[in-house]
Amino acid sequence: MELDWWTKLLAVLMCLFCILSVSGNTLILSALIRDRSLHNRSNKFIRNLAFADFCVGAWTMSVTFSSIIHKYWIFDFAGDDSPLYKVTCNFSAFLDNLLLTARMWTLAASSVDRYILICHSGRYRDIISKSRVKTLIVLIWTVATVAAMPPLLGWSKFGYTDSSFNCGIVPDAEWTPHRWYFLYFFVITFPLPLIIIIACYYCIFSTTLASNSTIIMQNHIASKELNSTGVTSSGKEKQSMQLVGRRASAMMATPNRKSQKRMWMMLRVTISIFLIVTASVVSVLPILIIGILGWSGVSLSISVRMHQVVHWIFVGNSAVNPIVFGLMNPLIRSSIYNMLKNLKRG
């Protein structure tokens, strides 16, 4: 059966997303695993996110692409009632929901990590210990499993949807009987981690602005004190200028160059994570609106193409994350560059 131009476009985009997600997240994971200088607490959350994004590319995107080409569920060999259809559809939908929830809570955990590192840097190692990071990651996947498991136990059900070319919580025409599971999944996956993310980054940027204002004020006072000093005796003037100069230098060296460089590096990493969070939230918002409308019974008035546009924006986020990390995070970018250079030499 020949595909129309819209379906061909969806297939090309999904194929592109799949390549970018698998290759990009493979590079990120390789850098984070192989480079010992990147084995810190914060990067464990980034590694967890990259792993989830890799799984989205390796399974969700590849299966969706195959279903687009064939125009039906790729594992539907023996009909909708066959065991293969049910097992593969349930597995695919469960995995999608699991990865979605894990990604959102990983972003929330990473935001808390950034908040403590910047706003309570002196207590960071005590609060974010290695054991607590491991516990948090286990907790993230536990929460994700609890959110995604109920349809496999009889609460709601999974089914194939034509709009997404994949299996999801329920087919589009059957929202009403399963709305309460959607509400349960929605609350766990979106509002709770989003509240944490917004609160953490509000505190981060408030603290950063306050710190910058303090540094600017110190430099201004030091410069004003240096320029306003005046004495009549040339010897005393020289001595006074040297004294004030030392005081001004001490003020302007707070923080010193090394601290400023470390702060700037930390800020760039924080900005890269903030961009990841922003991209994830933006990609999720349309599908949330569609879902809420579906929960209230309005979903059927939305066209199939609108469903597909929203779903493609959402899925494409897993292909964007490694690009942002590669461009914005100087440590990961440098590690990937060195790794590729060594592979080329070998």
C-alpha positions as CSV (number, residue, x, y, z in Angstrom):
1,M,0.0,0.0,0.0
2,E,1.5,3.3,-1.1
3,L,2.0,6.0,1.6
4,D,0.7,9.6,1.2
5,W,3.0,12.6,1.5
6,W,2.0,13.1,5.2
7,T,2.8,9.6,6.2
8,K,6.1,9.7,4.3
9,L,7.0,12.9,6.2
10,L,6.2,11.3,9.5
11,A,8.3,8.3,8.6
12,V,11.3,10.4,7.5
13,L,11.1,12.5,10.7
14,M,10.8,9.4,12.9
15,C,13.8,7.8,11.2
16,L,15.9,11.0,11.7
17,F,14.8,11.1,15.4
18,C,15.8,7.5,15.8
19,I,19.3,7.9,14.3
20,L,19.9,11.1,16.4
21,S,18.6,9.6,19.6
22,V,20.5,6.3,19.4
23,S,23.8,7.7,18.1
24,G,23.7,10.9,20.3
25,N,22.8,9.2,23.5
26,T,25.4,6.4,22.8
27,L,28.1,9.1,22.6
28,I,26.9,10.7,25.8
29,L,26.7,7.4,27.7
30,S,30.2,6.3,26.3
31,A,31.7,9.6,27.5
32,L,30.1,9.4,30.9
33,I,31.2,5.8,31.4
34,R,34.7,5.9,30.0
35,D,35.9,9.3,31.2
36,R,36.7,9.0,34.9
37,S,36.8,12.8,35.3
38,L,33.0,12.7,34.6
39,H,32.3,10.1,37.3
40,N,30.7,12.6,39.7
41,R,27.3,12.7,41.4
42,S,25.6,15.1,39.1
43,N,26.5,13.2,36.0
44,K,24.9,10.0,37.3
45,F,21.5,11.7,36.8
46,I,22.6,12.8,33.3
47,R,23.6,9.2,32.6
48,N,20.2,8.0,33.8
49,L,18.5,10.4,31.5
50,A,20.7,9.5,28.5
51,F,19.9,5.8,29.1
52,A,16.2,6.4,29.1
53,D,16.5,8.5,25.9
54,F,18.5,5.8,24.3
55,C,15.8,3.2,25.1
56,V,13.2,5.6,23.5
57,G,15.3,5.8,20.3
58,A,16.2,2.1,20.2
59,W,12.7,0.7,20.9
60,T,9.9,3.3,20.6
61,M,11.1,5.2,17.6
62,S,12.2,2.1,15.6
63,V,8.9,0.3,16.3
64,T,7.0,3.4,15.4
65,F,8.9,3.8,12.2
66,S,8.2,0.2,11.2
67,S,4.5,0.5,12.0
68,I,4.3,3.7,9.9
69,I,5.8,1.9,6.9
70,H,3.5,-1.1,7.2
71,K,0.5,1.0,8.4
72,Y,-0.3,-1.4,11.2
73,W,1.2,-2.7,14.4
74,I,4.4,-4.3,13.3
75,F,3.9,-7.4,15.5
76,D,0.3,-8.0,14.3
77,F,1.0,-11.2,12.4
78,A,-1.9,-13.3,13.6
79,G,-4.6,-10.8,14.4
80,D,-5.5,-8.5,17.3
81,D,-6.4,-11.3,19.6
82,S,-3.2,-13.3,19.2
83,P,-0.8,-13.7,22.2
84,L,2.0,-12.1,20.2
85,Y,0.0,-8.9,19.5
86,K,-1.0,-8.6,23.2
87,V,2.4,-9.3,24.6
88,T,4.3,-6.9,22.3
89,C,1.7,-4.2,22.5
90,N,1.6,-4.3,26.3
91,F,5.3,-4.4,26.5
92,S,5.7,-1.4,24.2
93,A,3.1,0.7,26.0
94,F,4.5,-0.2,29.4
95,L,8.0,0.6,28.3
96,D,6.9,4.0,26.9
97,N,5.1,5.0,30.1
98,L,8.0,3.7,32.2
99,L,10.6,5.7,30.3
100,L,8.4,8.8,30.2
101,T,8.0,8.8,34.0
102,A,11.6,8.0,34.6
103,R,12.8,10.8,32.4
104,M,10.6,13.4,34.2
105,W,11.7,12.3,37.7
106,T,15.3,12.2,36.6
107,L,15.0,15.8,35.5
108,A,13.5,16.6,38.9
109,A,16.3,14.8,40.7
110,S,18.9,16.6,38.6
111,S,17.2,19.9,39.3
112,V,17.5,19.2,43.1
113,D,21.1,18.3,42.6
114,R,21.8,21.6,40.8
115,Y,19.9,23.5,43.5
116,I,22.0,22.1,46.4
117,L,25.3,22.4,44.4
118,I,24.7,26.1,43.7
119,C,22.7,27.3,46.7
120,H,24.2,25.1,49.4
121,S,27.6,24.3,47.9
122,G,29.3,23.9,51.3
123,R,27.0,21.1,52.3
124,Y,26.7,19.4,48.9
125,R,28.8,16.4,49.6
126,D,27.1,15.7,52.8
127,I,23.6,16.0,51.4
128,I,24.2,14.4,48.0
129,S,26.3,11.4,49.0
130,K,27.1,8.6,46.5
131,S,24.7,6.2,48.4
132,R,21.9,8.7,48.2
133,V,22.4,9.2,44.5
134,K,22.1,5.5,44.0
135,T,19.0,5.4,46.2
136,L,17.4,8.2,44.3
137,I,18.0,6.5,40.9
138,V,16.5,3.3,42.2
139,L,13.5,5.3,43.6
140,I,13.1,7.0,40.2
141,W,12.7,3.6,38.4
142,T,10.4,2.3,41.2
143,V,8.1,5.3,40.9
144,A,8.1,4.9,37.1
145,T,7.2,1.2,37.5
146,V,4.4,1.9,39.9
147,A,3.0,4.5,37.4
148,A,3.2,2.3,34.3
149,M,2.2,-1.1,35.8
150,P,-1.6,-0.8,36.5
151,P,-2.8,-1.6,32.9
152,L,-0.9,-4.9,33.1
153,L,-2.8,-5.7,36.3
154,G,-6.3,-4.9,35.0
155,W,-6.7,-1.2,35.7
156,S,-7.2,0.4,32.2
157,K,-5.6,-1.3,29.2
158,F,-3.1,-0.8,26.5
159,G,-3.9,-0.8,22.8
160,Y,-2.7,0.3,19.4
161,T,-3.5,3.9,18.3
162,D,-3.5,4.9,14.6
163,S,-2.4,8.5,15.5
164,S,0.8,7.5,17.2
165,F,1.5,4.3,15.2
166,N,2.3,2.6,18.5
167,C,0.6,1.2,21.6
168,G,-0.5,3.5,24.4
169,I,-2.7,3.7,27.5
170,V,-5.9,3.2,25.5
171,P,-7.1,3.7,21.9
172,D,-8.3,7.2,21.2
173,A,-12.0,6.1,21.0
174,E,-11.9,4.5,24.5
175,W,-10.8,7.3,26.8
176,T,-13.9,7.5,29.0
177,P,-13.7,4.0,30.7
178,H,-10.1,4.5,31.6
179,R,-9.9,8.1,32.6
180,W,-9.1,7.5,36.2
181,Y,-5.9,5.6,35.4
182,F,-4.9,8.4,33.1
183,L,-5.4,10.9,36.0
184,Y,-3.3,8.7,38.2
185,F,-0.6,8.4,35.7
186,F,-0.8,12.1,34.8
187,V,-0.4,13.3,38.4
188,I,2.6,11.0,39.1
189,T,4.4,11.8,35.9
190,F,3.9,15.5,35.3
191,P,2.7,17.9,38.0
192,L,4.8,16.5,40.9
193,P,8.2,16.6,39.1
194,L,7.3,19.9,37.4
195,I,6.7,21.6,40.7
196,I,10.1,20.4,42.0
197,I,11.8,21.5,38.8
198,I,10.2,25.0,38.8
199,A,10.9,25.6,42.5
200,C,14.6,24.5,42.2
201,Y,15.4,26.6,39.2
202,Y,13.6,29.6,40.6
203,C,15.9,29.4,43.7
204,I,19.0,28.7,41.5
205,F,18.5,31.8,39.3
206,S,17.5,34.0,42.3
207,T,20.7,33.0,44.1
208,T,22.8,33.5,40.9
209,L,21.4,37.0,40.4
210,A,22.0,37.9,44.0
211,S,25.6,36.7,43.9
212,N,26.3,38.6,40.7
213,S,24.8,41.8,42.2
214,T,27.0,41.4,45.3
215,I,30.1,41.0,43.2
216,I,29.3,44.0,41.0
217,M,28.6,46.1,44.1
218,Q,32.0,45.1,45.7
219,N,33.8,46.0,42.5
220,H,32.0,49.3,42.3
221,I,32.8,50.2,45.9
222,A,36.5,49.2,45.5
223,S,36.8,51.2,42.3
224,K,35.1,54.3,43.8
225,E,37.4,54.1,46.9
226,L,40.4,53.8,44.7
227,N,39.5,56.8,42.5
228,S,38.3,59.1,45.4
229,T,41.6,58.9,47.4
230,G,43.5,62.1,47.4
231,V,46.6,63.4,49.5
232,T,48.9,66.4,49.1
233,S,52.2,64.7,49.8
234,S,53.5,62.7,46.9
235,G,55.1,60.1,49.3
236,K,52.0,59.7,51.3
237,E,49.9,59.7,48.2
238,K,51.9,56.8,46.8
239,Q,51.7,54.9,50.0
240,S,48.0,55.5,50.3
241,M,47.3,54.5,46.8
242,Q,49.2,51.2,47.3
243,L,47.2,50.5,50.4
244,V,43.9,51.3,48.8
245,G,45.0,49.3,45.7
246,R,45.6,46.3,47.8
247,R,42.2,46.6,49.5
248,A,40.5,47.0,46.1
249,S,42.4,44.1,44.7
250,A,41.3,42.0,47.7
251,M,37.7,43.0,47.1
252,M,37.7,42.4,43.4
253,A,39.4,39.1,43.9
254,T,36.4,37.7,45.7
255,P,35.7,35.3,44.2
256,N,39.2,34.9,42.7
257,R,39.9,33.8,39.1
258,K,39.9,30.1,39.9
259,S,36.6,30.4,41.7
260,Q,35.1,32.6,39.0
261,K,36.2,30.0,36.4
262,R,34.6,27.2,38.4
263,M,31.5,29.2,38.9
264,W,31.2,29.9,35.2
265,M,31.7,26.3,34.3
266,M,29.1,25.2,36.9
267,L,26.7,27.9,35.5
268,R,27.2,26.6,31.9
269,V,26.4,23.0,33.0
270,T,23.4,24.3,34.9
271,I,22.2,26.2,31.8
272,S,22.6,23.1,29.7
273,I,20.5,21.1,32.1
274,F,18.0,23.9,32.3
275,L,17.7,23.9,28.5
276,I,17.1,20.1,28.6
277,V,14.4,20.6,31.2
278,T,12.8,23.4,29.2
279,A,12.8,21.4,26.0
280,S,11.3,18.4,27.9
281,V,8.5,20.6,29.4
282,V,7.8,22.3,26.1
283,S,7.6,18.9,24.3
284,V,5.3,17.5,27.0
285,L,2.9,20.4,27.3
286,P,1.0,19.7,24.0
287,I,0.5,16.0,24.8
288,L,-0.7,17.0,28.2
289,I,-3.3,19.3,26.8
290,I,-4.4,16.6,24.4
291,G,-4.6,14.1,27.3
292,I,-6.5,16.5,29.5
293,L,-9.0,17.1,26.7
294,G,-9.3,13.4,26.2
295,W,-9.9,12.9,29.9
296,S,-12.7,15.4,29.8
297,G,-14.2,13.8,26.6
298,V,-13.1,16.4,24.1
299,S,-10.3,14.5,22.5
300,L,-12.3,13.1,19.6
301,S,-12.8,16.6,18.1
302,I,-9.0,16.9,17.6
303,S,-7.8,15.7,14.2
304,V,-5.5,12.7,13.8
305,R,-2.8,14.9,12.3
306,M,-2.9,17.1,15.3
307,H,-2.4,14.1,17.5
308,Q,0.5,13.1,15.3
309,V,2.2,16.5,15.4
310,V,1.9,16.5,19.2
311,H,3.3,13.0,19.5
312,W,6.2,13.7,17.2
313,I,7.2,16.8,19.2
314,F,7.1,14.7,22.3
315,V,9.1,11.8,21.0
316,G,11.6,14.0,19.3
317,N,12.8,15.4,22.6
318,S,14.9,12.3,23.1
319,A,16.8,13.2,20.0
320,V,17.3,16.8,21.1
321,N,18.8,16.1,24.6
322,P,22.2,14.7,23.4
323,I,22.6,17.6,21.0
324,V,22.1,20.1,23.9
325,F,24.5,18.2,26.2
326,G,27.0,18.0,23.4
327,L,26.9,21.7,22.6
328,M,26.4,23.3,26.0
329,N,28.3,21.0,28.4
330,P,32.0,21.8,27.8
331,L,33.2,18.8,29.8
332,I,31.0,16.2,28.0
333,R,31.8,17.9,24.7
334,S,35.5,17.7,25.3
335,S,35.3,14.1,26.4
336,I,33.4,13.1,23.3
337,Y,35.8,15.0,21.1
338,N,38.8,13.2,22.6
339,M,37.1,9.8,22.5
340,L,36.3,10.2,18.7
341,K,39.8,11.5,18.1
342,N,41.3,8.4,19.8
343,L,39.0,6.1,17.8
344,K,40.1,7.8,14.6
345,R,43.7,7.2,15.4
346,G,43.1,3.6,16.3
